[in-house]
C-alpha cells in the first residue's frame, strides 16, 4: 500500500457520524401527523422522496388488516420531522390467492377517479362470487362497482376517500349494491395508487401543537408510571411488615409451646429420709403436705411430661394439653 493510499485512508471520513434520525409522520389529513416510523439520513435532501411501507395492523392496531400494506412518500422535512403523503395501499398477493378457489368467480377492475381537491387516484376493486358466473353477470357487477366508486370520489376529498377505502365503508357499499346482481363472497379494494397530487388543505393542527400534545401525553404517562411504582412499593412494604408481624407471632407461639428439656439428676431434689421413730401413717400424711408446699410452677415445669401425667392421674386431674396446662391444673 502506497503512502498516498494510506494518507487518503486517514483522511476518509466516517459517513455514519454525519447521519441523524428523522421521525416519519403520516399526513395531516386525516391522521394529524401521527408518528409511523423513523429513518436515517445525512441531510434533508437524502430522505426526500423515500417511500415508507407498513402494515395497516401496525398503523391502526386492527389485526384483521395485517395483510394490507400502506405506502407513504416523504414530501417535506421540517427539523427532525419527515412529513409524508399517502400514495396508495395494496393487499398481499398470498392473501388474495387464498380467497380464490375452484368453482368461484373472480372479477377485477381498474377505475381512475378524481377527488374534489384535484387528486387523481387509481383504484382496483376485487369481487369474488360464491359460484362461477357468466361473463354478462361479471360485466354488470363491474359496471355497478365502478359507478359507486366514481360517485363516492366525486363528492369526497382525498382524505375522506382514504378513510372510506381503508375503513371498509366503500367496500361495504359496493357489496350491498352488487349482491342484488349475484351473491358475492368477498369485495375489497385490493390496490390503490396516487397518480397525481392536487390541492393540499392547510387547515388543521400544526406541528407545534402536535409536539405540545405529545409532550403533555408523555408527561402524563411518566406521572402515571411513577404513581404506579410508588403504590407497588407501598404495597410491598405493607406486605413485608405483615409477614414480619406474622413471623414474630408464630415465633412467640412456638416459644410458649416449646418443650423444656428434662432436668438432670443433679437438679432433682432428693426427698428427705423418713425418721425411724415416726409412724408410717404420719409419714404418709406429711409427704403430701410437703409436696404441696414445696411444689411450685418452676419445679413442676422441670419435670418430664410423663411424670406430670402420672401426678395428674393420681390427683384426678385431666392429663390433656401441654405441660403448662397440666401444671396449671395441678396448682389449682
Secondary structure, 3 states (H helix, E strand, C coil): CCHHHHHHHHHCCCHHHHCEEEEEECCHHHHCCCEEEEEEECCHHHHCCCEEEEEHHHHHCCHHHCCEEEEEEEEEEECCEEEEEEEEEEECHHHHHHHCCCCCEEEECCEEEECCCCCEEEEEEEEEECCCCCHHHHHHHHHHHHHHHHHHHHCCCHHHHHHHHHHCHHHHHHHHHHCCCCCEEEEEEEEEEEEECCCCCCCCCCHHHHHHHHHHHHHHHHHHHHHHHHHHHHHHHHHHHHHHHHHHHHHHHHHHCCCCCCCCCCCCCCCCCCCCCCCHHHHHHHHHHHHHHHCCHHHHHHCCHHHHHHHHHHHCCCCCCCHHHHHHHHHC
